[in-house]
């Protein structure tokens, strides 16, 4: 029964991916997708017993950035991992290209990977739209690289805030069921992570110059969106 439920979850994720990523997606569509997979994920979790969750294997799943430098998505990746009850770290391949490695229950890391893909696509789509705006055309040519980065940073910060708010709402609903699923899953993931004996370290990011106007434009793109996760207690 558990396998069937996971297969259904994967099928739904594939359907959502086809809709949101196939032709590019907006921030609104990305957050709507996040709300939908959150509902599906919570239903799946509630279908499992505590024993099944404790026995479930943890996996790692990498999202390749194909970039050697850090990208704006860095400022959202922690929120994505928290939203999906998993852990995340950054690794580099032999070519020096970065990847985000999600670690957690199989269903959670698959959703985290999907959301990262959706949000990455949304950032590119919205940035492309911003570049055609009158506001963007006011930037001088030598200022546009900073404007692009600033818009993307403002946008991912907005998305991260929304994901954390949605996560808080989900947790409140889950706590209302009388089962400590969030705490139980965290304990399972942390125990399995300790077994890997990874030498993870926190790296302080250098301060960045931003264009306030472009950063605010990216933030406003998200702030104007009203997202209703539509979660249910049953």
Secondary structure, DSSP 8 states (H G I E B T S, - for coil): -HHHHHHHHHHHHHHHHHHHTTT---HHHHHHHHHHHHHHHHHHHHHS-HHHHHHS-EEEEEEE---SS--TTHHHHHHHHHHTT-EEEEEE-TTS-EEEEEEEEHHHHHHHHHHHHHHHHHHHHHHHHHTTSHHHHTS-GGGHHHHHHHHHHHHHHHHHHHHHHHHHHHHHHHHTTT--HHHHHHHHHHHHHHHHT--------------HHHHHHHHHHHHT----------
